[in-house]
Amino acid sequence: MEYMILIYREETDAPEPGTPEHGQMMAGWLAFNQQLIDSGHWVTGGGLQLSTSATTVRRSGGAVDTLLDGPYAETKEQLGGFYLVRADDLDAALELAKAVPLPDALVEVRPLTYRPDAG
């Protein structure tokens, strides 16, 4: 089964690119990614640009769509990245989520649903 691991954090907590702290953080992410690949759990993953780069399409009752600057949710924690992983069950997916190399973050795990006829 496949699970989406969604990573939320305060964007102000991220170290500046080019600093030793950023290099240390990236080393942790690269090691974690390699562990997922080596263990066969990796399907895909990626980091997202800052929420200030987001545009939200608001749809309501078939009316004209409204484009809004910024993310859908206005909270301190923003969606910052994701993994799509293969795991035997939710417990295994939660163990992978617990290994995400961030000391302060919210990590959400959801199983995917599929249309059986979608190939």
N, CA, C and O atoms as CSV, one atom per row, in Angstrom:
chain,resi,resn,atom,element,x,y,z
A,1,MET,N,N,0.847,-1.171,0.000
A,1,MET,CA,C,0.000,0.000,0.000
A,1,MET,C,C,0.894,1.236,0.000
A,1,MET,O,O,2.032,1.209,0.468
A,2,GLU,N,N,0.344,2.308,-0.535
A,2,GLU,CA,C,1.111,3.551,-0.574
A,2,GLU,C,C,0.508,4.574,0.393
A,2,GLU,O,O,-0.706,4.662,0.574
A,3,TYR,N,N,1.412,5.336,1.001
A,3,TYR,CA,C,1.028,6.353,1.982
A,3,TYR,C,C,1.684,7.676,1.620
A,3,TYR,O,O,2.833,7.711,1.180
A,4,MET,N,N,0.948,8.759,1.809
A,4,MET,CA,C,1.503,10.093,1.642
A,4,MET,C,C,1.930,10.583,3.020
A,4,MET,O,O,1.151,10.569,3.973
A,5,ILE,N,N,3.165,11.009,3.104
A,5,ILE,CA,C,3.690,11.611,4.325
A,5,ILE,C,C,3.816,13.102,4.048
A,5,ILE,O,O,4.616,13.519,3.210
A,6,LEU,N,N,3.028,13.901,4.749
A,6,LEU,CA,C,3.002,15.350,4.547
A,6,LEU,C,C,3.707,16.020,5.721
A,6,LEU,O,O,3.412,15.733,6.881
A,7,ILE,N,N,4.630,16.907,5.412
A,7,ILE,CA,C,5.479,17.515,6.435
A,7,ILE,C,C,5.136,18.990,6.566
A,7,ILE,O,O,5.250,19.752,5.606
A,8,TYR,N,N,4.716,19.385,7.758
A,8,TYR,CA,C,4.362,20.779,8.038
A,8,TYR,C,C,5.357,21.339,9.050
A,8,TYR,O,O,5.752,20.670,10.005
A,9,ARG,N,N,5.744,22.576,8.808
A,9,ARG,CA,C,6.626,23.230,9.771
A,9,ARG,C,C,6.515,24.730,9.610
A,9,ARG,O,O,5.977,25.233,8.624
A,10,GLU,N,N,7.042,25.435,10.607
A,10,GLU,CA,C,7.091,26.890,10.503
A,10,GLU,C,C,8.224,27.236,9.552
A,10,GLU,O,O,9.364,26.816,9.754
A,11,GLU,N,N,7.914,27.986,8.536
A,11,GLU,CA,C,8.917,28.305,7.525
A,11,GLU,C,C,10.055,29.141,8.091
A,11,GLU,O,O,11.167,29.102,7.566
A,12,THR,N,N,9.797,29.891,9.146
A,12,THR,CA,C,10.840,30.738,9.730
A,12,THR,C,C,11.897,29.907,10.433
A,12,THR,O,O,12.966,30.422,10.760
A,13,ASP,N,N,11.618,28.617,10.674
A,13,ASP,CA,C,12.582,27.754,11.351
A,13,ASP,C,C,13.684,27.253,10.425
A,13,ASP,O,O,14.689,26.728,10.906
A,14,ALA,N,N,13.526,27.400,9.119
A,14,ALA,CA,C,14.490,26.834,8.173
A,14,ALA,C,C,15.762,27.686,8.128
A,14,ALA,O,O,15.685,28.912,8.047
A,15,PRO,N,N,16.932,27.037,8.181
A,15,PRO,CA,C,18.181,27.794,8.074
A,15,PRO,C,C,18.381,28.335,6.660
A,15,PRO,O,O,17.871,27.772,5.691
A,16,GLU,N,N,19.114,29.411,6.556
A,16,GLU,CA,C,19.380,30.047,5.268
A,16,GLU,C,C,20.263,29.151,4.402
A,16,GLU,O,O,21.240,28.583,4.890
A,17,PRO,N,N,19.918,29.022,3.107
A,17,PRO,CA,C,20.793,28.273,2.200
A,17,PRO,C,C,22.202,28.871,2.194
A,17,PRO,O,O,22.376,30.089,2.240
A,18,GLY,N,N,23.178,28.010,2.137
A,18,GLY,CA,C,24.573,28.444,2.110
A,18,GLY,C,C,25.217,28.506,3.484
A,18,GLY,O,O,26.431,28.685,3.581
A,19,THR,N,N,24.437,28.364,4.551
A,19,THR,CA,C,24.993,28.373,5.900
A,19,THR,C,C,25.365,26.952,6.316
A,19,THR,O,O,24.833,25.989,5.765
A,20,PRO,N,N,26.275,26.811,7.284
A,20,PRO,CA,C,26.594,25.458,7.769
A,20,PRO,C,C,25.366,24.734,8.307
A,20,PRO,O,O,25.247,23.517,8.158
A,21,GLU,N,N,24.450,25.475,8.932
A,21,GLU,CA,C,23.233,24.852,9.463
A,21,GLU,C,C,22.381,24.268,8.336
A,21,GLU,O,O,21.809,23.187,8.482
A,22,HIS,N,N,22.298,24.978,7.223
A,22,HIS,CA,C,21.542,24.480,6.069
A,22,HIS,C,C,22.209,23.223,5.512
A,22,HIS,O,O,21.532,22.251,5.176
A,23,GLY,N,N,23.544,23.246,5.414
A,23,GLY,CA,C,24.261,22.071,4.927
A,23,GLY,C,C,24.041,20.865,5.816
A,23,GLY,O,O,23.882,19.748,5.322
A,24,GLN,N,N,24.031,21.080,7.131
A,24,GLN,CA,C,23.798,19.988,8.071
A,24,GLN,C,C,22.383,19.443,7.923
A,24,GLN,O,O,22.164,18.232,7.955
A,25,MET,N,N,21.415,20.367,7.759
A,25,MET,CA,C,20.024,19.939,7.585
A,25,MET,C,C,19.883,19.115,6.304
A,25,MET,O,O,19.227,18.074,6.306
A,26,MET,N,N,20.497,19.576,5.212
A,26,MET,CA,C,20.377,18.865,3.940
A,26,MET,C,C,21.047,17.492,4.003
A,26,MET,O,O,20.567,16.540,3.388
A,27,ALA,N,N,22.145,17.385,4.738
A,27,ALA,CA,C,22.801,16.084,4.883
A,27,ALA,C,C,21.847,15.087,5.546
A,27,ALA,O,O,21.796,13.917,5.167
A,28,GLY,N,N,21.096,15.565,6.537
A,28,GLY,CA,C,20.114,14.700,7.192
A,28,GLY,C,C,19.020,14.257,6.238
A,28,GLY,O,O,18.596,13.101,6.256
A,29,TRP,N,N,18.566,15.185,5.404
A,29,TRP,CA,C,17.513,14.841,4.433
A,29,TRP,C,C,18.032,13.858,3.393
A,29,TRP,O,O,17.341,12.899,3.052
A,30,LEU,N,N,19.225,14.080,2.892
A,30,LEU,CA,C,19.772,13.173,1.878
A,30,LEU,C,C,19.959,11.770,2.452
A,30,LEU,O,O,19.702,10.778,1.771
A,31,ALA,N,N,20.406,11.691,3.703
A,31,ALA,CA,C,20.568,10.383,4.344
A,31,ALA,C,C,19.207,9.700,4.521
A,31,ALA,O,O,19.074,8.500,4.277
A,32,PHE,N,N,18.210,10.461,4.941
A,32,PHE,CA,C,16.867,9.897,5.117
A,32,PHE,C,C,16.319,9.413,3.775
A,32,PHE,O,O,15.753,8.324,3.685
A,33,ASN,N,N,16.490,10.234,2.728
A,33,ASN,CA,C,16.022,9.827,1.393
A,33,ASN,C,C,16.693,8.524,0.959
A,33,ASN,O,O,16.035,7.631,0.426
A,34,GLN,N,N,17.989,8.419,1.187
A,34,GLN,CA,C,18.708,7.224,0.772
A,34,GLN,C,C,18.231,5.997,1.547
A,34,GLN,O,O,18.161,4.899,0.995
A,35,GLN,N,N,17.902,6.187,2.832
A,35,GLN,CA,C,17.362,5.075,3.622
A,35,GLN,C,C,16.040,4.589,3.030
A,35,GLN,O,O,15.797,3.386,2.938
A,36,LEU,N,N,15.180,5.544,2.625
A,36,LEU,CA,C,13.900,5.155,2.016
A,36,LEU,C,C,14.123,4.413,0.706
A,36,LEU,O,O,13.448,3.422,0.426
A,37,ILE,N,N,15.066,4.890,-0.094
A,37,ILE,CA,C,15.365,4.235,-1.382
A,37,ILE,C,C,15.926,2.839,-1.137
A,37,ILE,O,O,15.464,1.864,-1.731
A,38,ASP,N,N,16.925,2.746,-0.258
A,38,ASP,CA,C,17.585,1.459,-0.006
A,38,ASP,C,C,16.634,0.424,0.585
A,38,ASP,O,O,16.781,-0.771,0.329
A,39,SER,N,N,15.664,0.873,1.371
A,39,SER,CA,C,14.737,-0.063,2.017
A,39,SER,C,C,13.543,-0.412,1.134
A,39,SER,O,O,12.719,-1.243,1.516
A,40,GLY,N,N,13.438,0.213,-0.046
A,40,GLY,CA,C,12.337,-0.085,-0.957
A,40,GLY,C,C,11.047,0.654,-0.646
A,40,GLY,O,O,10.012,0.359,-1.244
A,41,HIS,N,N,11.084,1.611,0.280
A,41,HIS,CA,C,9.879,2.367,0.617
A,41,HIS,C,C,9.647,3.575,-0.295
A,41,HIS,O,O,8.521,4.061,-0.407
A,42,TRP,N,N,10.687,4.051,-0.934
A,42,TRP,CA,C,10.603,5.289,-1.715
A,42,TRP,C,C,9.742,5.112,-2.953
A,42,TRP,O,O,9.960,4.181,-3.729
A,43,VAL,N,N,8.780,5.978,-3.148
A,43,VAL,CA,C,8.067,6.096,-4.419
A,43,VAL,C,C,8.449,7.428,-5.047
A,43,VAL,O,O,8.908,7.472,-6.188
A,44,THR,N,N,8.259,8.523,-4.296
A,44,THR,CA,C,8.708,9.835,-4.718
A,44,THR,C,C,8.661,10.765,-3.515
A,44,THR,O,O,8.166,10.391,-2.452
A,45,GLY,N,N,9.163,11.944,-3.680
A,45,GLY,CA,C,9.138,12.933,-2.607
A,45,GLY,C,C,9.701,14.234,-3.107
A,45,GLY,O,O,10.329,14.291,-4.164
A,46,GLY,N,N,9.472,15.281,-2.342
A,46,GLY,CA,C,10.012,16.570,-2.729
A,46,GLY,C,C,9.705,17.628,-1.698
A,46,GLY,O,O,8.784,17.502,-0.890
A,47,GLY,N,N,10.497,18.662,-1.751
A,47,GLY,CA,C,10.251,19.828,-0.909
A,47,GLY,C,C,9.481,20.862,-1.707
A,47,GLY,O,O,9.560,20.905,-2.935
A,48,LEU,N,N,8.744,21.684,-1.006
A,48,LEU,CA,C,7.972,22.736,-1.653
A,48,LEU,C,C,8.638,24.078,-1.411
A,48,LEU,O,O,9.269,24.291,-0.376
A,49,GLN,N,N,8.495,24.978,-2.370
A,49,GLN,CA,C,8.977,26.338,-2.161
A,49,GLN,C,C,8.121,26.985,-1.072
A,49,GLN,O,O,7.076,26.450,-0.702
A,50,LEU,N,N,8.558,28.123,-0.566
A,50,LEU,CA,C,7.846,28.797,0.527
A,50,LEU,C,C,6.384,29.060,0.163
A,50,LEU,O,O,6.035,29.206,-1.009
A,51,SER,N,N,5.551,29.116,1.181
A,51,SER,CA,C,4.111,29.302,0.959
A,51,SER,C,C,3.806,30.630,0.263
A,51,SER,O,O,2.730,30.784,-0.315
A,52,THR,N,N,4.730,31.586,0.307
A,52,THR,CA,C,4.497,32.854,-0.394
A,52,THR,C,C,4.471,32.648,-1.908
A,52,THR,O,O,4.022,33.530,-2.639
A,53,SER,N,N,4.942,31.504,-2.386
A,53,SER,CA,C,4.909,31.218,-3.818
A,53,SER,C,C,3.602,30.528,-4.227
A,53,SER,O,O,3.386,30.274,-5.412
A,54,ALA,N,N,2.730,30.224,-3.261
A,54,ALA,CA,C,1.511,29.464,-3.545
A,54,ALA,C,C,0.421,30.343,-4.132
A,54,ALA,O,O,0.320,31.530,-3.823
A,55,THR,N,N,-0.387,29.739,-4.981
A,55,THR,CA,C,-1.625,30.338,-5.473
A,55,THR,C,C,-2.723,29.318,-5.266
A,55,THR,O,O,-2.566,28.150,-5.623
A,56,THR,N,N,-3.834,29.750,-4.693
A,56,THR,CA,C,-4.947,28.858,-4.395
A,56,THR,C,C,-6.098,29.143,-5.347
A,56,THR,O,O,-6.459,30.302,-5.552
A,57,VAL,N,N,-6.672,28.112,-5.923
A,57,VAL,CA,C,-7.861,28.245,-6.760
A,57,VAL,C,C,-9.067,27.907,-5.896
A,57,VAL,O,O,-9.205,26.777,-5.429
A,58,ARG,N,N,-9.934,28.884,-5.685
A,58,ARG,CA,C,-11.138,28.643,-4.885
A,58,ARG,C,C,-12.299,28.404,-5.837
A,58,ARG,O,O,-12.612,29.249,-6.676
A,59,ARG,N,N,-12.936,27.241,-5.700
A,59,ARG,CA,C,-14.070,26.879,-6.531
A,59,ARG,C,C,-15.285,26.808,-5.631
A,59,ARG,O,O,-15.219,26.302,-4.511
A,60,SER,N,N,-16.410,27.328,-6.141
A,60,SER,CA,C,-17.612,27.339,-5.315
A,60,SER,C,C,-18.851,27.245,-6.191
A,60,SER,O,O,-19.188,28.193,-6.900
A,61,GLY,N,N,-19.521,26.123,-6.144
A,61,GLY,CA,C,-20.806,25.949,-6.810
A,61,GLY,C,C,-20.796,26.205,-8.300
A,61,GLY,O,O,-21.821,26.601,-8.854
A,62,GLY,N,N,-19.686,25.997,-8.963
A,62,GLY,CA,C,-19.626,26.195,-10.408
A,62,GLY,C,C,-19.476,27.641,-10.821
A,62,GLY,O,O,-19.477,27.946,-12.013
A,63,ALA,N,N,-19.346,28.538,-9.858
A,63,ALA,CA,C,-19.160,29.955,-10.181
A,63,ALA,C,C,-17.746,30.167,-10.711
A,63,ALA,O,O,-16.930,29.246,-10.725
A,64,VAL,N,N,-17.473,31.376,-11.140
A,64,VAL,CA,C,-16.142,31.703,-11.643
A,64,VAL,C,C,-15.121,31.436,-10.549
A,64,VAL,O,O,-15.306,31.833,-9.398
A,65,ASP,N,N,-14.045,30.761,-10.919
A,65,ASP,CA,C,-12.991,30.460,-9.953
A,65,ASP,C,C,-12.323,31.745,-9.482
A,65,ASP,O,O,-12.178,32.704,-10.241
A,66,THR,N,N,-11.923,31.745,-8.227
A,66,THR,CA,C,-11.195,32.865,-7.656
A,66,THR,C,C,-9.773,32.418,-7.375
A,66,THR,O,O,-9.554,31.377,-6.755
A,67,LEU,N,N,-8.809,33.202,-7.829
A,67,LEU,CA,C,-7.405,32.909,-7.549
A,67,LEU,C,C,-6.964,33.744,-6.360
A,67,LEU,O,O,-7.152,34.961,-6.334
A,68,LEU,N,N,-6.376,33.077,-5.379
A,68,LEU,CA,C,-5.941,33.750,-4.162
A,68,LEU,C,C,-4.438,33.581,-4.012
A,68,LEU,O,O,-3.908,32.486,-4.201
A,69,ASP,N,N,-3.757,34.659,-3.675
A,69,ASP,CA,C,-2.326,34.557,-3.382
A,69,ASP,C,C,-2.144,33.827,-2.070
A,69,ASP,O,O,-2.862,34.086,-1.104
A,70,GLY,N,N,-1.185,32.914,-2.031
A,70,GLY,CA,C,-0.853,32.246,-0.791
A,70,GLY,C,C,-1.504,30.900,-0.650
A,70,GLY,O,O,-2.284,30.474,-1.501
A,71,PRO,N,N,-1.174,30.233,0.437
A,71,PRO,CA,C,-1.681,28.876,0.674
A,71,PRO,C,C,-3.137,28.896,1.132
A,71,PRO,O,O,-3.654,29.934,1.543
A,72,TYR,N,N,-3.790,27.741,1.056
A,72,TYR,CA,C,-5.175,27.617,1.489
A,72,TYR,C,C,-5.298,27.883,2.982
A,72,TYR,O,O,-6.159,28.649,3.414
A,73,ALA,N,N,-4.448,27.256,3.756
A,73,ALA,CA,C,-4.526,27.380,5.213
A,73,ALA,C,C,-3.616,28.511,5.691
A,73,ALA,O,O,-2.437,28.558,5.342
A,74,GLU,N,N,-4.165,29.405,6.480
A,74,GLU,CA,C,-3.368,30.488,7.048
A,74,GLU,C,C,-3.002,30.102,8.475
A,74,GLU,O,O,-3.689,30.461,9.431
A,75,THR,N,N,-1.911,29.368,8.593
A,75,THR,CA,C,-1.428,28.932,9.898
A,75,THR,C,C,0.070,29.160,9.969
A,75,THR,O,O,0.706,29.450,8.956
A,76,LYS,N,N,0.633,29.033,11.150
A,76,LYS,CA,C,2.080,29.165,11.284
A,76,LYS,C,C,2.777,28.026,10.564
A,76,LYS,O,O,3.780,28.237,9.882
A,77,GLU,N,N,2.248,26.816,10.716
A,77,GLU,CA,C,2.851,25.669,10.060
A,77,GLU,C,C,2.320,25.567,8.628
A,77,GLU,O,O,1.112,25.630,8.403
A,78,GLN,N,N,3.215,25.411,7.681
A,78,GLN,CA,C,2.835,25.291,6.280
A,78,GLN,C,C,3.357,23.970,5.737
A,78,GLN,O,O,4.346,23.423,6.226
A,79,LEU,N,N,2.669,23.472,4.714
A,79,LEU,CA,C,3.127,22.265,4.049
A,79,LEU,C,C,4.461,22.580,3.372
A,79,LEU,O,O,4.548,23.469,2.525
A,80,GLY,N,N,5.486,21.842,3.757
A,80,GLY,CA,C,6.815,22.124,3.237
A,80,GLY,C,C,7.396,21.037,2.369
A,80,GLY,O,O,8.373,21.267,1.656
A,81,GLY,N,N,6.811,19.853,2.415
A,81,GLY,CA,C,7.326,18.770,1.603
A,81,GLY,C,C,6.489,17.528,1.780
A,81,GLY,O,O,5.566,17.484,2.593
A,82,PHE,N,N,6.829,16.526,1.004
A,82,PHE,CA,C,6.045,15.293,1.040
A,82,PHE,C,C,6.892,14.109,0.622
A,82,PHE,O,O,7.925,14.258,-0.032
A,83,TYR,N,N,6.443,12.952,1.004
A,83,TYR,CA,C,6.961,11.691,0.490
A,83,TYR,C,C,5.765,10.839,0.112
A,83,TYR,O,O,4.731,10.871,0.780
A,84,LEU,N,N,5.908,10.093,-0.939
A,84,LEU,CA,C,4.977,9.018,-1.264
A,84,LEU,C,C,5.776,7.742,-1.085
A,84,LEU,O,O,6.759,7.512,-1.791
A,85,VAL,N,N,5.351,6.904,-0.131
A,85,VAL,CA,C,6.126,5.718,0.225
A,85,VAL,C,C,5.269,4.463,0.123
A,85,VAL,O,O,4.042,4.514,0.201
A,86,ARG,N,N,5.946,3.347,-0.052
A,86,ARG,CA,C,5.308,2.033,0.034
A,86,ARG,C,C,5.567,1.489,1.426
A,86,ARG,O,O,6.693,1.537,1.921
A,87,ALA,N,N,4.526,0.973,2.054
A,87,ALA,CA,C,4.684,0.364,3.372
A,87,ALA,C,C,3.647,-0.743,3.505
A,87,ALA,O,O,2.584,-0.693,2.885
A,88,ASP,N,N,3.968,-1.745,4.321
A,88,ASP,CA,C,3.062,-2.886,4.490
A,88,ASP,C,C,1.741,-2.488,5.134
A,88,ASP,O,O,0.689,-3.039,4.812
A,89,ASP,N,N,1.812,-1.509,6.063
A,89,ASP,CA,C,0.599,-1.087,6.761
A,89,ASP,C,C,0.842,0.287,7.386
A,89,ASP,O,O,1.929,0.854,7.271
A,90,LEU,N,N,-0.186,0.807,8.046
A,90,LEU,CA,C,-0.082,2.147,8.630
A,90,LEU,C,C,1.015,2.213,9.687
A,90,LEU,O,O,1.725,3.215,9.774
A,91,ASP,N,N,1.162,1.170,10.486
A,91,ASP,CA,C,2.209,1.178,11.515
A,91,ASP,C,C,3.597,1.339,10.889
A,91,ASP,O,O,4.432,2.079,11.409
A,92,ALA,N,N,3.838,0.654,9.784
A,92,ALA,CA,C,5.137,0.773,9.103
A,92,ALA,C,C,5.304,2.173,8.523
A,92,ALA,O,O,6.399,2.733,8.571
A,93,ALA,N,N,4.240,2.741,7.980
A,93,ALA,CA,C,4.309,4.103,7.434
A,93,ALA,C,C,4.564,5.121,8.549
A,93,ALA,O,O,5.291,6.096,8.353
A,94,LEU,N,N,3.962,4.887,9.716
A,94,LEU,CA,C,4.183,5.803,10.849
A,94,LEU,C,C,5.627,5.735,11.332
A,94,LEU,O,O,6.191,6.753,11.733
A,95,GLU,N,N,6.232,4.550,11.301
A,95,GLU,CA,C,7.639,4.440,11.680
A,95,GLU,C,C,8.526,5.234,10.721
A,95,GLU,O,O,9.497,5.862,11.144
A,96,LEU,N,N,8.192,5.206,9.430
A,96,LEU,CA,C,8.946,6.009,8.462
A,96,LEU,C,C,8.762,7.492,8.765
A,96,LEU,O,O,9.719,8.264,8.716
A,97,ALA,N,N,7.530,7.885,9.077
A,97,ALA,CA,C,7.249,9.298,9.367
A,97,ALA,C,C,7.991,9.775,10.613
A,97,ALA,O,O,8.425,10.925,10.678
A,98,LYS,N,N,8.135,8.904,11.589
A,98,LYS,CA,C,8.854,9.274,12.817
A,98,LYS,C,C,10.330,9.515,12.561
A,98,LYS,O,O,11.000,10.169,13.361
A,99,ALA,N,N,10.845,8.995,11.455
A,99,ALA,CA,C,12.267,9.157,11.135
A,99,ALA,C,C,12.548,10.407,10.300
A,99,ALA,O,O,13.706,10.679,9.981
A,100,VAL,N,N,11.519,11.169,9.940
A,100,VAL,CA,C,11.744,12.415,9.188
A,100,VAL,C,C,12.709,13.285,9.989
A,100,VAL,O,O,12.479,13.533,11.173
A,101,PRO,N,N,13.787,13.751,9.356
A,101,PRO,CA,C,14.849,14.431,10.114
A,101,PRO,C,C,14.567,15.897,10.416
A,101,PRO,O,O,15.322,16.774,9.998
A,102,LEU,N,N,13.494,16.165,11.133
A,102,LEU,CA,C,13.189,17.513,11.607
A,102,LEU,C,C,12.863,17.435,13.091
A,102,LEU,O,O,12.022,16.630,13.492
A,103,PRO,N,N,13.507,18.250,13.912
A,103,PRO,CA,C,13.213,18.204,15.336
A,103,PRO,C,C,11.860,18.831,15.688
A,103,PRO,O,O,11.231,18.449,16.674
A,104,ASP,N,N,11.420,19.794,14.873
A,104,ASP,CA,C,10.152,20.475,15.140
A,104,ASP,C,C,9.320,20.471,13.870
A,104,ASP,O,O,9.603,21.227,12.940
A,105,ALA,N,N,8.311,19.637,13.821
A,105,ALA,CA,C,7.464,19.565,12.634
A,105,ALA,C,C,6.206,18.774,12.964
A,105,ALA,O,O,6.154,18.043,13.953
A,106,LEU,N,N,5.213,18.933,12.132
A,106,LEU,CA,C,4.036,18.077,12.160
A,106,LEU,C,C,4.132,17.185,10.939
A,106,LEU,O,O,4.354,17.673,9.831
A,107,VAL,N,N,3.969,15.903,11.124
A,107,VAL,CA,C,4.089,14.968,10.008
A,107,VAL,C,C,2.793,14.165,9.945
A,107,VAL,O,O,2.457,13.424,10.868
A,108,GLU,N,N,2.080,14.329,8.845
A,108,GLU,CA,C,0.782,13.675,8.660
A,108,GLU,C,C,0.948,12.499,7.711
A,108,GLU,O,O,1.651,12.603,6.705
A,109,VAL,N,N,0.312,11.393,8.023
A,109,VAL,CA,C,0.383,10.194,7.185
A,109,VAL,C,C,-1.033,9.829,6.750
A,109,VAL,O,O,-1.943,9.716,7.572
A,110,ARG,N,N,-1.198,9.647,5.447
A,110,ARG,CA,C,-2.505,9.229,4.924
A,110,ARG,C,C,-2.327,8.149,3.875
A,110,ARG,O,O,-1.464,8.256,3.004
A,111,PRO,N,N,-3.152,7.097,3.959
A,111,PRO,CA,C,-3.121,6.100,2.893
A,111,PRO,C,C,-3.742,6.678,1.625
A,111,PRO,O,O,-4.644,7.512,1.689
A,112,LEU,N,N,-3.252,6.227,0.480
A,112,LEU,CA,C,-3.811,6.653,-0.793
A,112,LEU,C,C,-4.965,5.755,-1.189
A,112,LEU,O,O,-5.015,4.585,-0.810
A,113,THR,N,N,-5.880,6.303,-1.944
A,113,THR,CA,C,-6.945,5.509,-2.542
A,113,THR,C,C,-6.702,5.473,-4.044
A,113,THR,O,O,-6.083,6.377,-4.605
A,114,TYR,N,N,-7.186,4.442,-4.677
A,114,TYR,CA,C,-6.976,4.279,-6.113
A,114,TYR,C,C,-8.272,3.875,-6.775
A,114,TYR,O,O,-9.126,3.220,-6.177
A,115,ARG,N,N,-8.395,4.277,-8.005
A,115,ARG,CA,C,-9.470,3.746,-8.835
A,115,ARG,C,C,-8.954,2.446,-9.430
A,115,ARG,O,O,-7.939,2.461,-10.127
A,116,PRO,N,N,-9.603,1.343,-9.185
A,116,PRO,CA,C,-9.090,0.068,-9.694
A,116,PRO,C,C,-8.990,0.034,-11.209
A,116,PRO,O,O,-8.196,-0.733,-11.754
A,117,ASP,N,N,-9.775,0.845,-11.899
A,117,ASP,CA,C,-9.754,0.822,-13.359
A,117,ASP,C,C,-8.796,1.844,-13.959
A,117,ASP,O,O,-8.755,2.013,-15.178
A,118,ALA,N,N,-8.021,2.531,-13.111
A,118,ALA,CA,C,-7.135,3.583,-13.615
A,118,ALA,C,C,-5.772,3.040,-14.037
A,118,ALA,O,O,-4.921,3.806,-14.490
A,119,GLY,N,N,-5.557,1.771,-13.901
A,119,GLY,CA,C,-4.301,1.182,-14.349
A,119,GLY,C,C,-3.254,1.412,-13.389
A,119,GLY,O,O,-2.119,0.984,-13.599
